[in-house]
Structure formats: C-alpha cells, structure tokens
C-alpha cells in the first residue's frame, strides 16, 4: 500500500459514497486509475465491505453498556455455547476475549436501563457466568469507524 492508496482509503473511510470523479481529484489521479486502485484495495482485503453508519440515538439506542465478564469455565464446549449466544444477540455490537482478570468485554446498545436488565436476564438465564460487571457510558467523547493508516 502506497501513499495514494492510503489517501484513497482515508477518503473512503470518511465517505464511502464519494463520487469517483470527486475522489480522484482529491487524490490527484484520473478516474480510471483511482477506480482500479479501489478494486485492488478490495481484492487485497484492505476494504472488507461498504456499510451505512446509523445514528444510534435516532434508533433509540441511547444506553451504552460495557460489560465485563469473568468465567470459571475454560473449556471449548462452554466457549462455543457462549459465543453462539452472544453472537445471536443484536444488542451486542462489539465482543472481545481479553487477557488479564477479565475474560470477555462486550459493548451493548439498548434504549434504557430497563432494556439492559432484560438483556442481562436473557444472557444469564442461558449460560453460567462466574461474574458480570457493567459500566454505563455517561458521554461519548470519540467514536469512529475510521482506522489509523500510519502503521501500514
């Protein structure tokens, strides 16, 4: 990936619907080579897909919960069931396995504390979990889908 590819990717991360004519001007290429580079970025896996970024507040998802989970089950059968359950819950928008004292971290979006309680009850009724701790976001200071490109 060269500097022109990075410029293209940077622009596309901000607006994937930018017309090719406008994008090519911003990166100082003609339209055809610009289009070819975009296709190359897809083929090489730098661009996975195009999506619409929805406004969570307009979708009534005003409560952001970060859920820390500890388990005393470290076998594959439990892990597969746990992953399957969480993967099927649309409220879980991010899901990580961690090192350290916390085993899993979730980012959960729901309309309210009542709905979080419903989510929590559903989760804990489906699988045995040793410990669950939840922190609620008071303010979103930075949220972006743009990835840094200075490490490529």
C-alpha positions in Angstrom: 0.0 0.0 0.0 1.5 3.3 -1.1 0.6 6.9 -0.1 -2.0 7.3 -2.9 -3.7 4.1 -1.7 -3.7 5.5 1.9 -5.3 8.8 0.7 -8.0 6.8 -1.2 -8.7 4.6 1.9 -8.7 7.6 4.2 -11.3 9.4 2.0 -13.4 6.2 1.7 -13.4 5.8 5.5 -14.9 9.2 5.8 -17.4 8.8 2.9 -17.7 5.6 1.0 -20.3 7.2 -1.3 -18.0 9.9 -2.6 -18.3 10.0 -6.4 -15.2 8.6 -8.2 -14.7 11.9 -10.0 -14.5 13.8 -6.7 -12.3 11.2 -5.1 -9.9 11.1 -8.0 -9.5 14.9 -7.8 -8.8 14.7 -4.1 -6.0 12.1 -4.6 -4.7 13.6 -7.8 -5.5 10.7 -10.1 -7.8 10.3 -13.1 -11.0 8.4 -12.5 -9.9 5.1 -14.1 -6.7 4.5 -12.2 -8.5 5.6 -9.0 -11.2 3.1 -9.6 -8.6 0.4 -10.3 -6.9 1.2 -7.0 -10.2 0.9 -5.1 -10.8 -2.5 -6.7 -7.2 -3.6 -5.7 -7.9 -2.5 -2.1 -11.0 -4.7 -2.1 -9.1 -7.7 -3.7 -6.2 -7.4 -1.2 -8.6 -7.2 1.7 -7.9 -3.7 2.9 -11.5 -2.9 2.3 -13.8 -5.5 3.7 -17.2 -4.0 2.8 -19.2 -0.8 2.5 -21.8 -0.1 5.2 -24.1 2.7 6.3 -23.2 4.1 9.7 -26.5 4.6 11.5 -27.2 7.1 14.3 -27.8 5.1 17.4 -29.7 7.9 19.1 -32.2 8.1 16.3 -32.6 4.3 16.6 -33.4 4.8 20.3 -30.2 3.1 21.5 -29.2 5.8 24.0 -27.8 3.5 26.7 -24.2 2.2 26.1 -23.1 -0.5 28.4 -19.6 -2.0 28.7 -20.0 -5.5 30.2 -17.0 -7.2 31.8 -17.4 -11.0 32.1 -15.4 -13.4 34.1 -15.9 -17.2 33.8 -14.6 -20.2 35.6 -15.4 -22.3 32.6 -12.4 -22.6 30.2 -13.5 -25.5 28.0 -14.3 -25.4 24.4 -17.9 -26.6 24.8 -18.8 -23.7 27.1 -16.9 -21.2 25.0 -18.7 -22.3 21.8 -22.1 -22.0 23.5 -21.2 -18.6 25.0 -20.0 -17.2 21.7 -23.1 -18.6 19.9 -25.5 -17.0 22.5 -23.7 -13.6 22.3 -23.4 -13.6 18.6 -27.2 -14.0 18.3 -27.9 -11.0 20.5 -28.2 -7.9 18.3 -27.7 -5.6 21.3 -24.1 -6.8 21.4 -22.3 -4.6 18.9 -18.7 -5.5 20.0 -17.4 -8.6 21.7 -13.8 -9.3 22.7 -11.9 -12.1 24.5 -9.3 -10.5 26.7 -6.1 -11.3 28.6 -5.9 -10.4 32.3 -8.5 -10.6 35.0 -11.5 -10.1 32.7 -12.3 -12.9 30.2 -14.7 -11.1 27.9 -15.7 -7.5 27.2 -18.9 -6.5 25.4 -20.3 -3.3 24.1 -24.0 -3.4 24.4 -26.5 -0.8 23.0 -30.1 -0.6 24.4 -32.7 2.0 24.8 -32.8 2.1 28.6 -31.7 0.6 31.9 -34.9 -1.5 31.8 -33.9 -2.9 28.5 -30.4 -3.6 29.7 -31.9 -5.5 32.6 -33.9 -7.6 30.1 -30.7 -8.2 28.1 -28.8 -9.2 31.3 -31.6 -11.5 32.4 -31.7 -13.2 29.0 -27.9 -13.6 28.9 -27.6 -15.0 32.5 -30.5 -17.4 32.0 -28.9 -19.0 29.0 -25.4 -19.7 30.3 -23.5 -20.0 33.6 -21.2 -16.9 34.1 -19.0 -16.5 37.2 -19.1 -12.7 37.3 -20.6 -9.8 35.4 -19.8 -6.2 35.9 -21.3 -3.4 33.9 -20.2 0.2 33.3 -22.5 2.6 31.6 -21.3 5.4 29.3 -22.1 8.9 30.6 -20.8 10.6 27.5 -19.5 9.6 24.1 -16.3 11.6 23.5 -14.9 9.9 20.4 -16.5 7.2 18.2 -15.2 6.5 14.8 -15.1 3.7 12.2 -12.0 5.2 10.6 -8.9 3.2 11.2 -5.4 4.8 11.5 -3.4 4.3 8.4 0.0 5.3 9.6 1.1 1.8 10.5 0.8 0.3 7.0 
